[in-house]
Amino acid sequence: MSNSRREILREAAKAKKAKQQKPQTVDDVFEEAIEQEESGDRWRLDPEKCYRFYDKASKAYDEYLAAKPNDFDAWFNKARLYLNMVSNCDMLSSKSNQYLQSSIDLHQKALSLETNSEAYFNLAQTHKYLAENSTESGYEQLALPHIQAALDACMKCSVLQQEEFLQKKLELEQIFFSGTANIDFEKFHANVSQADEDSAVLLGEIAALAAGTSSFMDSDYENLSQLVQSVSEKYDVLKFMDWHLAREKRLVLSGQHSEQAWVNLLQVYDDRLSQLPELNLQNPLQASNAPTKPIHIQLLCDKADAFVDFAETLIQAHMQQSSTPSVEVLTRAWNIYGQAAKALKLASTYDGSRTRIWISRADLEIQRTNIPLAIAENSKSVLLNNAKVMYERAYKETQTRKTTRTFYEIVVKHEQLQTKLGIIPVTCLAVIPNEAKEDILESL
């Protein structure tokens, strides 16, 4: 067969396949949207590919909604899709905020058509993400209304969940007693328990943001604190660790608590790590396949974050009493930073491909140089050069994802570090858009 004949048949086959796959009805369009969204979910470890699938899903939902504008499921799915785009696609803060605001509008449209606990749960998450973005960018006042909206949505979700579960239970009991079908009540109750836990943990995360916001009224905070404390007692302390740490920070800075309660919370990480089977680093294959490895890494990273926050709070609390913390306090903070660095180093030893850990290690090395101690000044050159190597390792791990926020962040931080080191001329790891650079600089 000639090459031209093969090409003709190949093109004909492609055209036939495309014609077969093209949605034929409005309902087909809806199914196509779901399939594209699920494909994006499967590729969430590749943010750029994930985004391409999500974008196709968004366009398909738009096409479907143009034909069926009162379909709750479609509005809910598209609202969830935008929330997942922010969670999985590693986008710039400015773009992330746009999608989150659109997600809020879409959730509210869905809720105008049908009252639903899942929609309120997702709405609470969306407001929480916007509050986090505002706080990280230094705009605490912008975070406050989102925190309050997130709390409101979360409480509505909890109330609706109980109503929906009760109604579902009655329906299942009727089916069971009619003898028309067997009902797995154990599975039903497990689903109810999981949903209760998810909404409780979300409440704790939002409350942690509120605790860290100075503009959140003390009277409102006290009421919220009592509610979360009663809810959190039912669950593992680690699930509410963000809340416990944020609460202690607020109490320490206000002078109501000593640092000991915080120290006791930090001990929880070591206690849990000691309960896990040790990873055999002498056998890399065995260590990489260990089922507890992700738990080890997450605990180590969380421990590092908690220790860094503790060191910062320690200095801040003493600065409220004196403009310059004592050498004793600064030395203690230096040692706490060292413990955080040790935890992150072990985490990167367990998995050297995790870009975010390398970035955190580099950030921490730079942070340690800012402590006004002789040991920090003497170690400055070594710490900054360590940070440079770590940013370069992070770049190596993410250089195939050149349109992600993480990639831009590494490039900007590496460039800034060279200025600190006095390197002239500065060598950029990559050329990035001005918009991306400005977005990263605003959040630093």
N, C-alpha and C positions, 0 to 999 in steps of 0.2 A: 504494500500500500504506500502511495506517495506521501511525502510530508504534508503537502497541501490538503490532501484528502483527510489525513489524521486531524489536522487543525480544524477543518470544517466540522468533522464529527465531534471533536472536543467542544467547540463553541456551541454546537447544537445541543449537546448533553448539558452544558452549563445553563443554557437558556431554558431547557426543559425543567431542570432542577430548580432554577430560580422561580419559574412559573408555578411549580408544584408547592414551593415553600412560601410563596407570597400569600398573606392572609386573605381569605375569600369573603369573610363576613366580619361584622363588628366584633362579635365574640372571639373570632380568630385573632383579631388585633389585641384583645385583652390577654389572650393566652400567650401571644408573642411577647407582650410586655413583661409578663410574669417569667417567661423563659429567659429573656434577656437579663432581667433582674437577678434571677437565680444563678445565671452564668457569671454575673459580676460578683455575687457572693462567693462563688467558688474560686475566683481569682483575686480575692482581697489581699493576698500576700504580694501581688503585683499591682500596685496602685494605678499605674497608667493603663494597663489592660482592663482592670476592674472598672475604671472610669468610662472607658469606651463602651463596655456592655451597659453600664448604668445609663449612659447618655442615650443609647438606642432605646432602652426601656422607657426613659422619660418621654421621648418622642412618640412612642407607641401609646403610652397612657394619654398623652395630649390628643392623639387621633381618636382614641376611644371616647374620651370625655367630650370631645366635640359632638359626638353622636349621642352620648348618654350622659348629659351633664348632672343628673341627679343620682348617680351610682355611688353609694357610700364607699364600697370596696375599692373602687378605682381612685377616689380622692385619698382614702386612707393609704393605699399602696404607694401612691406617688409621694405623699407626705413622708412615709417611712423610707422610701427610696432616697429622698434628699438627705434625710438624717443619716442613712448608711453611707451616702457619698462622702459626707464629712468625716464619718468614723473610719472609712476604709481607703479613701483616695489621697490622703496626705496632701491636702491642698493648702494654699496660702490663707492666712487669717482673713484677709479681705474677701476672698472668694468663699471661704467657709462661712463667714457671717451672712453673706448673701443667700447661700443655700439654706442656712438655718432659719433665716427670717422667712424665706419662701415656705419652708417646711411648717413653720408656725401658722402661716396663712392657710396652707393646705389642710392642716389638722383641724383648724377652726371651721373651715368649709365642710369637712367630713362630719364634724360634731354638730354642725347645724342641720345635718340630714339624719343623724342617728347618734344617740348617746351610747358611748362605748368605753369600757375601762382601758382597753389596749390603746385607744387613741389618746386618752388622757395620760397614760403612762409615757407614751412617746412624746407627747407635748411637754411633759415635765422634763424629760431628758433633753429635748431641744432647747428649752429655756436654760437648763443647767449648763449646756455647752456654751451658749452665748454669754452666760455669766462668767464662765471660766475664761473665755476669750477676752472679755472686757477687763477682768481682774489681771490677767497676765500682761495685758497691754498698758496697765496702770490707770485704767478708767473705772475706778471702784463705783462711782456714782451711777455709771451706766449698767453696772452689774446688779445693783440692788433691785430694780423693778423685775429683772429676769429671775432673780432668786425668789422674790415674792410670788411671781407667776408660776414658777416651778413648784413651790410648796403648795399653792392652791390646786394645781393640776394633779399633784401627787395625792393629796387628800381626797379629791374627787374620785381618783382612780381606786383608792382603797375602799371607799364606800360602795362604789359601783361593783367592784369585784365581789364583795359579799352578797350583794343582791343577785348578781348574775350566777354565782355559784349555787346559791340557794334555789334559784329557778331551775338551773340545770339538774340539780340533785332531785328535785321533785319530778322532773321529766324522766330521768333515768329510772327512778323508783316505779313510776307508772308503767314504763316499758317492761321492767323486770317482773312486776307482779302480774302483768298481763300475760306473761309467758311467751311473748313474741320474740324475745332475744335475750341472750346472756349479757350481763353488764359487768365490766371489770371495775368494781367500785374501788379497789385498791389503787388502780392506776388513776382514777378520777381524783381520789383524795391526795395522791402524790402530786398531781398537777396543781391542785388547789394550794397545797403547802408550798410548792415552788413559786407560784404566782404571788402568794403572800410574802414570801421571803424576798423576791425581786423588788416588790414595791417598798418593803421595809428598808432594804439596803439603799435603794434610790433615795428614800427620805433621809437616810443618814448622810449620803453624799451631798445632798442639797443643804442639809443642816451644817455640814462642815464648811461649806462656802459661806453660809450666813455667819458662822462663828468667826470666820477670818475677815469679815467685813466690818470695819469700825463704824460705819454709818447705819448698821443694823441695830435698831433700838434695843436697849438693854431689857426693857419689859417684854418685848416680842421674843427676844432671845431666851429669856428665862422660861417663858411658856413653851417654846420650841424645845428647849433643853429637857424639860420634864417629860415631854411627849417622847422624844427620841430615846431618852434613858430607859423609859418603861418598855419601849419596843425592842431596843437593842439587847436587853437582858435575856431575850428568848433565843438569841443566836450567838454563834462563835464570835469572839471578840475581834478576830481579824477582819471579819466582814464589815465591821463598823470602826476599823482602826482610824480611817480618815477623820471620822467624827470625834473619836476619843482624843486624838492628837490635837485637832483644831480647838476642841473645848479646853484642853489643858493649856494650850498656848494663850487663849483668851484669859483664862484664870490667872496664869503666871504673870502676864503683862499688866493685868489689873491689880496685882498684888494680893489676890484672894487665895492663891495656892503657892506652895513651895515647889521646887523643881522635882521633888521626890516622886510624885505621882507620874510625871512624865518619864522619869528613869524606869519606873516599874513597867510602864507600857513598852518601852524600848526592849526590855528584857523578854517580852513575849516573842519577839522575832528569834532570838537565840534559842529560846525554849523549843519553839516549833522546828527550827533547823536541826536541833539535837535529836528530835524524835524521828527524823527522816533517815533512811539508810544512806550511808556514805557513798559518794560517787567515786569509783575507782579511776582516778585520772591516769594511773599507770597503764590502764587498758582503755584507750580512747573509744574503741568500738563499743565496749560494754557501757562506758559512761554515756555515750551519745544515744544509746538505745534505752537507757534507764527510764522507766515510766515516771519517776519522781523528779527528773531533771528540770522540766519546766517549773515545777513547784519550788525547787531549790533557787532557781534564777529569779523568779518573781519575789520570793521572800527576801533574797539578798538585795534586790533593787529597791524594794519597799523599805527595807531596813536602812539603806543608804539615804533615801529621801528623808526618812524620819530623823536620822542623826543630823543631817544637814540643817533641817528645820529647827532642831533642838539647839544646835550651835548658834544659829542666827538669833533665835529667841533669847538665848542666854545673854548674848551681847546686848541685844535690844533692851532687855529688862534692866540690866545694870546701867545702861546709858540713860534710862529714865531717872536714875538716882544720882548719876554723875556723868558729866559730859564725856569723860574718858574712862572706860572700864579698866579695872586693875589688871596688872600683869598676870595675876592668878586666874582671873576670869578668862583673859585672852588665851592663856596657856591651855586652860581646860577646853576652850572652843577649838583650839588648834588640834588637840588630841582627839576630840569628837569628830572633827573633819577627817582625821587620819583613819578612824574606825570606819567612816563612810567610804573612804577611798579603798580600804581593804576589802569591804564587802563587794564593791563594784569590780575590783580586780578579780576576785574569785568568780563573780558572775560571768565576766568576759572569758575567764579560763574555761568555764563550763561550755560556753558557746561564743566563739569569737566572731560569728557572723552577725551578731545583733548590733546594728549601727547605733541605736539609741544609747546603748551602754557605753560605747566608745565616746560619744558626744558628752554624756554625763561625766565620764571620767576626766575628759579634757576640761569641761566647765569647772569641775571641782578643783583641779590643779590650779587653775587661774584664781579661783575664789580663795584658796589658801594663801596665795601671795598677798592678798589685801589685808591680812591681819597684821596690825602694827606691832610685830614682835621681831626680835633679832633673828630668831631661827627662821622666820618666814622670809626676812630680807636676805639672809645667807643662802636660803634654798631657792630663791626667786628664779635664777637662771635655769636651774635644773627643772623646776616645776613647769616653767613656761615652755621649755623645750620638750618636756614630756607631753604637754598639752598639744604642741604642734604635731608630734608623732601620732598622737591619738586621733586628732582631726583628720590627718592624712589616712589613717587606717579606716576611719569611718567613711571617708570619701571613696576609698577602694571598694568598700562593701556596697556602696550605693551609686556608683558612677554609671550604672546602666539605667538609672531612674532619674534622668536629668530634668524632669519637669515637676518633681515633687518638692514640697516645702522642706523636707529633711535635707535634700541635696543642696538647695539654696542656703539653708542655715549653715551647713558645713563650710561652704565656700566663703560666706560672709565672716564667720567666726575665725576661720583660718587667716583671712586677710587682715582682720583686726589684730590678731595675735602677732602677726609679723611686725606690725607697727609697734606693739609693745616691746618686742624683742629688738627693735631698732634695725630691722632688715630693710635695706634699700638697694635696689628697688623692690617693692612688694611683688611677689609672684602669685598670681591668682591661679587657683586650682582649675577654674573654668570661668568663662564669661557668661554672666547671667543677666536677665532683663532688669532694667532700672526699677521697674514696678516690683519685682521680686525682692530686690535688695532693700528698697524702702519698706516693704512689708516686714521683712525680717528685722531690720533695724528698729522699727517701731515697737516690736515685741521684746527686744533685748533690754 
